[in-house]
């Protein structure tokens, strides 16, 4: 059965995205406070689930816990290993109201969390406890983006499976509010210049300490007000921006320094899955060829055949 890609409109859903983005930063900072540092900030990300976004298991002094955005019932859920839970509805809350409810719920469960209340990677950074400006959450808009995230995650996971070298999980970054997967060549990269708003330069420099080809999906932002798949390389090899990529309609954005595949083109395509996979493979291929990656040893050309052989193999005797 053909999968239905939802209609996304950044212009219509902008206020919902902005509020929800700030909420994810609050929960993401709690995750940051609870876990040891893992290279390239991989420890702070969320995973996309059939019901929304999850932190996964987080440690506390006496018990582990998990925080989930439930985008089916449009609630935030906090659950502990002892079976205790707290939840509250998302519609109608400002960022300040959400922040207060999260801290209250954690306190009731005996969980501790101290975070820096200033948002990251945003030009305008109102502290969470003072932000009554952002207060829009339309459930239908959040549900549509969640549906698109699930579809994008499936394709990014397929793409990830064909790489044998170091590769990130397919995960959701609350800093940029995007789903991403990153391949590494294995070589060190030039020092990143930093300069990301409200983000220490060392974080960006550690994130891009090694050569990467990265791709993902996001709902749009002020710099690019439309949902899109994207792909970029760091450092960008000479000739990358002029490389031919697929499908028709994908292009290099000179200000973002990324290749862009507009989501609208995917949503209206006769074969959305092929359009996205063609984009992912062609942009990576351009980066890997121009930067002289060791593709023979980094890629799994016969992965599909290997998977079929495993699936068809007889079960092992008890």
C-alpha positions in Angstrom: 0.0 0.0 0.0 1.3 3.4 -1.0 2.3 5.5 2.0 0.6 8.9 2.4 3.0 11.8 2.9 1.1 14.6 4.8 0.9 18.2 3.5 3.2 20.4 5.5 3.1 24.2 5.5 5.7 26.2 7.4 3.7 29.4 7.0 0.6 27.8 8.6 2.4 25.8 11.3 5.3 28.3 12.1 3.9 29.2 15.6 3.4 25.5 16.5 6.9 24.6 15.4 8.5 27.5 17.3 6.7 26.6 20.5 7.3 22.9 20.2 11.0 23.5 19.3 11.5 25.4 22.5 9.7 22.7 24.5 12.1 20.1 23.0 15.0 22.2 24.1 13.8 22.1 27.7 13.6 18.3 27.6 16.8 18.0 25.6 18.7 20.0 28.2 17.4 17.6 30.9 18.9 14.7 28.9 22.1 16.7 28.5 22.3 17.1 32.3 21.8 13.4 32.9 24.2 11.7 30.5 27.9 11.6 30.0 29.2 13.3 26.9 29.3 11.2 23.7 31.1 12.4 20.6 29.3 14.8 18.3 26.5 15.4 20.9 24.9 12.1 20.0 23.8 11.7 23.7 21.4 14.7 23.6 19.2 13.7 20.7 15.7 12.2 20.7 14.5 9.2 18.8 11.3 9.2 16.8 8.8 6.6 17.9 5.3 5.6 16.6 3.8 7.9 19.2 6.2 10.9 19.1 9.6 11.7 20.4 11.5 10.0 23.3 14.6 10.7 25.4 15.1 7.0 26.0 16.2 5.9 29.5 17.8 8.6 31.7 19.6 7.9 35.0 18.8 9.7 38.3 20.2 9.2 41.8 17.7 6.5 42.8 15.9 5.5 39.6 15.9 5.7 35.8 13.2 7.6 34.0 12.1 8.5 30.5 10.4 11.6 29.0 8.2 11.3 25.9 6.3 13.7 23.7 3.1 11.8 22.9 1.9 13.2 19.6 -1.1 10.9 19.5 -2.7 12.2 22.7 -0.7 15.5 22.6 0.8 15.1 26.1 4.1 15.0 27.8 4.7 11.8 29.7 7.4 11.2 32.4 7.7 7.6 33.5 10.0 6.0 36.1 11.4 2.5 36.5 9.3 2.3 39.7 6.1 2.5 37.7 5.3 6.1 38.7 4.3 8.6 36.0 3.1 12.1 35.4 1.6 13.6 32.3 0.0 16.8 31.2 -1.6 18.1 28.0 0.4 20.3 25.5 -2.3 22.5 23.9 -2.6 25.9 25.6 0.8 26.0 27.3 3.3 28.7 26.9 7.0 27.9 27.0 7.1 29.3 30.6 4.0 27.2 31.5 5.5 24.0 30.0 8.8 24.7 31.9 7.0 25.1 35.2 4.9 21.9 34.6 8.0 19.8 33.7 9.9 20.9 36.9 6.8 20.3 39.0 6.3 16.8 37.6 9.9 15.9 38.1 9.8 17.1 41.7 6.7 15.1 42.4 8.5 12.0 41.1 11.6 12.7 43.2 13.8 13.5 40.1 16.4 16.2 40.0 17.2 18.3 37.0 19.1 21.6 36.8 19.4 23.2 33.4 20.6 26.4 31.7 17.2 28.0 30.9 18.5 29.9 27.8 17.7 28.3 24.4 20.5 27.2 22.1 21.1 27.9 18.4 18.6 30.7 18.2 19.1 34.4 17.5 16.3 35.4 19.9 16.9 33.5 23.2 14.2 34.3 25.8 14.9 32.3 29.0 12.3 29.4 29.3 10.9 30.6 32.6 10.2 34.1 31.1 8.8 33.1 27.7 5.1 33.6 27.6 5.3 34.8 23.9 5.5 31.3 22.4 2.3 29.5 23.3 0.8 28.0 20.1 0.3 24.2 19.7 -2.1 23.0 17.1 -2.4 19.2 17.4 -3.1 18.6 13.7 0.1 20.5 12.7 2.3 18.5 15.2 0.7 15.2 14.1 1.4 15.9 10.4 5.0 16.7 11.1 5.3 13.5 13.2 3.9 11.5 10.4 6.5 13.0 8.0 9.3 12.3 10.5 8.3 8.6 10.6 8.4 8.4 6.8 11.7 10.3 6.7 13.2 8.1 9.4 12.5 4.9 7.4 14.3 6.3 4.4 17.2 7.7 6.3 17.6 4.3 8.1 17.6 2.5 4.7 20.3 5.0 3.6 22.3 4.5 6.8 22.3 0.7 6.3 24.5 0.8 3.3 27.5 2.3 5.1 30.2 0.3 6.8 32.2 3.2 8.3 31.5 5.3 11.3 27.9 6.6 11.1 25.6 8.3 13.5 22.2 6.9 14.4 19.1 8.4 12.7 18.2 10.9 15.4 16.4 14.1 16.2 18.4 17.2 17.2 16.5 19.6 19.4 19.0 22.4 18.7 18.1 22.6 15.0 14.8 20.8 15.3 15.8 18.3 12.6 16.1 14.6 11.9 19.6 13.7 10.7 22.1 11.0 9.9 25.8 11.6 9.4 28.5 9.5 7.6 32.2 9.9 8.4 35.2 9.4 6.1 37.5 8.6 9.0 39.7 11.6 8.4 40.1 14.7 10.6 38.5 17.9 9.5 39.8 21.5 9.6 38.8 23.4 12.8 35.2 24.5 12.6 34.8 28.3 12.9 31.9 28.1 15.4 29.7 31.2 15.5 26.4 29.3 16.0 24.1 31.6 18.0 24.0 30.8 21.8 26.2 27.7 21.4 29.7 27.4 22.7 32.2 27.2 19.8 33.8 24.1 21.2 30.5 22.2 20.8 30.4 22.9 17.0 34.2 22.2 16.8 33.8 18.8 18.4 30.7 18.0 16.3 32.7 18.7 13.1 36.1 17.4 14.3 36.1 14.8 11.5 35.1 14.9 7.8 31.4 14.3 7.3 28.6 13.9 4.8 25.4 14.6 6.5 21.7 14.7 5.5 18.3 15.0 7.1 14.9 16.5 7.2 13.4 19.5 8.9 10.1 21.5 8.8 11.7 24.8 7.9 12.9 27.8 9.8 13.2 31.6 9.4 16.2 31.2 7.1 14.4 28.7 4.9 10.6 28.9 5.5 9.6 25.5 3.9 10.0 21.9 4.9 12.8 20.1 3.1 15.3 17.3 3.0 18.9 18.6 3.1 22.5 17.4 2.5 25.9 18.9 3.1 29.5 18.1 3.4 32.1 19.4 5.9 34.6 20.4 4.8 32.9 21.2 1.5 35.1 19.8 -1.3 35.8 22.0 -4.4 33.1 21.5 -7.0 30.5 20.2 -4.6 28.0 23.0 -5.1 28.0 22.4 -8.9 27.7 18.6 -8.7 24.7 17.1 -10.5 22.3 15.6 -8.1 18.9 13.8 -8.3 15.9 14.1 -8.5 15.0 17.0 -10.7 14.1 19.9 -8.6 16.9 19.4 -6.0 19.4 22.2 -5.9 22.3 23.8 -4.0 21.3 26.7 -1.7 24.3 29.1 -1.6 23.4 30.8 1.8 22.7 27.5 3.6 25.6 25.8 1.8 23.4 22.7 1.5 21.6 20.8 -1.2 17.9 21.1 -0.8 15.1 18.8 -1.8 11.8 20.6 -1.2 9.4 18.5 0.8 6.5 19.7 -1.4 8.3 18.0 -4.4 8.5 14.8 -2.4 4.9 14.9 -1.2 3.6 15.4 -4.7 5.9 12.9 -6.3 4.6 9.7 -7.9 7.3 7.9 -6.0 8.3 9.9 -2.9 10.6 7.1 -1.5 12.6 7.0 -4.7 12.9 10.7 -4.9 14.3 10.9 -1.4 16.7 8.0 -1.8 18.0 9.3 -5.1 18.7 12.6 -3.3 20.5 11.0 -0.4 22.6 8.8 -2.6 23.5 11.4 -5.2 24.5 14.1 -2.7 26.6 11.7 -0.7 28.2 10.3 -3.9 29.2 13.8 -4.9 30.7 14.5 -1.6 32.5 11.2 -1.3 33.9 11.3 -4.9 35.0 14.9 -4.8 36.7 14.5 -1.4 38.2 11.1 -2.4 36.7 9.0 0.3 37.7 5.3 0.5 34.3 4.2 -0.9 35.4 0.7 -1.6 35.9 0.0 2.1 33.3 2.3 3.5 30.3 1.1 1.6 28.3 -2.2 1.6 27.6 -2.7 -2.1 26.2 -6.2 -1.5 24.3 -5.4 1.7 20.9 -6.1 0.2 22.0 -9.5 -0.9 23.5 -10.2 2.5 20.3 -9.3 4.2 18.3 -11.5 1.9 20.6 -14.4 2.6 20.2 -14.0 6.3 16.4 -13.8 6.1 16.3 -16.9 3.9 18.7 -19.0 6.0 17.2 -21.9 7.9 16.6 -21.4 11.7 19.4 -22.8 13.9 18.5 -26.0 15.7 17.6 -25.7 19.4 
